[in-house]
Amino acid sequence: MTIEKPILEVEDLSKYFDVSAPLLRRLVRREGRATLRAVDRVKFSIPKGKTLSLVGESGCGKSTVARLVVGLYEPTTGKVVFDGHDMAAKHSRKEMAGLRRRFQMIFQDPFASLNPRWRVYDIIAEPIRAHGIARDEREISRRVAQNLERVKLSARDGEKFPHEFSGGQRQRISIARALASEPEFLVCDEPTSALDVSVQAQILNLMKDLQRELGLSYLFISHDLAVVYHIADYLGVMYLGRLVEVGPAREIFKNPQHPYTRMLLDAIPDLEMTGRKRIPVGGEVPSPISPPSGCHFHPRCPFANERCQREAPGVTTLSGEIDVRCHAVEEGRLAGEVEKLRMQSSAA
């Protein structure tokens, strides 16, 4: 997938974890080392002012990608390029501080991501002081109040502690803290998954309003396709550490190509009761420590053949904007087999 003027470029990004048993146990049992391939050669770009959402089942590597992007993990291979700067390259401390100020992260759990011993004022003021954005206490107070009001809270809420707020309000505080350093890019790791549905809608609307107002770019991690549909400009579908489909969100929702993407969308309840026959996701996610050979999805794919079992698929670009890793798509046989399977399901 090619995007003009990206603010973030992820190139062949991989992260492997050594999950081997202790040395003595391995020697006794004559076992080798065990490696968990959490992220395997992921590649995507995000343009300025847009949102790319990564979706997939639990354990597919979405949150690991988020932590790699913000520097909480170091990549095993590949690189993260933010606005033309390779984040793995050796920069001066001053240059790195300037870069890190420009992107922030919003975490999944608003109950665990805020210091319970600090007042809200100090939580939001911390990045302002740390990055030297303001040193005068009056200016810091003004900025804290401004960020609280941006997320639809009151400046007086700064005197309270996190436990005095609901889950949705805590997530607003987390967003205000992220905005305090005046970033251009936010990594959002399932920021609505711990909230009630009605509160989720409020947070999503707030994030869209902030994006329009401040020109923010988002990497949005989620497993909820209904949430992704309303916020994403681009969509990336991950399975067992690999990015299997990526492109404009509306195009993928309208006409998904990879069998896994089709099955995820078929799992969404058909509220309009169209009667369209759907192919639900079957089977269990394999272990990422010992993934299947070839295409990782082939044990669960109704369209897999012998090639899928022995050869990992390359990238097939469709219409110049959607990248898919699937042998069936590359060979041009997927559409016919999908229709055949749905006819068999209807007859049954």
C-alpha positions, 0 to 999 in steps of 0.5 A, a space after each residue: 500500500 502506497 500513501 503520499 506524505 506519510 508521518 509514520 512508516 513501518 518497514 519490515 518490522 519484526 519483534 521476536 521474544 525468547 520464551 525458552 525454558 531455563 537452561 538446565 531444564 532444556 538440557 535435561 529434556 534435550 529441548 532447543 530454544 523457543 522463540 515467539 514471533 509476535 510481529 513478523 515483517 509488518 509494513 505500513 504507512 500513515 499519512 498526516 491527519 489520517 487514521 490507520 487501524 490495526 485489527 485482529 483476534 487477541 494475540 495477533 501482535 497488534 499491541 506489540 506493534 503499538 509498543 514498537 512504534 512508541 519505543 517501549 520495545 526495540 525491534 528485532 529487525 526492521 525500522 520505524 520512521 517518524 516524519 523522516 527520522 529513523 527512530 532506531 538511529 542514534 540521535 542526540 538526547 536533545 533531538 530524541 526529546 524533540 521527536 518523542 514530544 511529537 507522539 504519545 500513547 493512549 493505553 487500554 485501561 484507564 484505571 491502570 494507566 493513571 497514577 492513583 496518588 497524583 491529582 489530575 492536575 499533576 498528571 497532565 502537568 507532568 509532560 508539560 514540565 518534562 518537555 520544557 513546554 512551559 516553566 511558569 506555574 501560571 502558564 502550566 495551569 493555563 495549559 492544564 485547564 485548556 487540555 481538560 476543557 478540550 476533552 470536555 472536562 472542567 478545569 476544576 477537575 484538576 484538583 481531584 484524584 483519578 478514583 473520583 472519576 468514571 471509566 469514560 472520564 478517566 480515559 478523557 484524562 488519559 487523552 488530555 495527558 497525551 495532548 499536553 505535550 502538543 503531539 502530532 501523532 497518537 498511538 491508541 491501544 484499544 482506548 475504548 475496549 474497557 468502556 460501556 458502548 455508549 461511552 465508547 461512542 462519546 470517546 470516539 466522537 471526541 477523538 474524531 473532533 480532536 483530529 479535525 481540530 488539531 490535525 492529529 494522526 492516529 494508529 488505532 489498535 482495536 479488535 472491534 470492527 464496529 469501532 474501526 468502521 467509524 474512525 479508520 481511514 485505512 485498515 490493516 488486518 493482522 493474523 499471528 504476527 503478519 499483516 494479511 491485508 491493508 488498504 483504505 478502510 471503506 474499500 476493505 469493508 465493502 469488498 474484503 479480499 483475504 479469507 480471514 478479513 471476510 470471516 471477521 466481517 461475517 462474524 459481525 451481526 447482520 442487523 439489517 437482516 439481508 439474509 446473505 450467507 456468511 462464512 464464520 471463523 472456525 477453529 482456534 488460533 495456532 500457537 505463535 511459538 510454533 506457527 503453521 508452515 506456509 500461510 499461517 491461516 491455512 489450518 482455518 481457511 476453507 480455500 487453502 490448498 497444498 501451496 498454502 501449506 508449504 509456501 508463505 504468500 507474498 504481497 499482491 497489490 489490487 487496484 494499486 491501493 490494497 495489499 493482500 497476502 493470500 495465494 488464492 487472491 494471487 491465483 484469482 480463484 478466491 471469488 469463485 470459491 467463496 460463491 461456491 461455498 456460500 451456495 453449498 451453505 445455502 443448499 444445506 
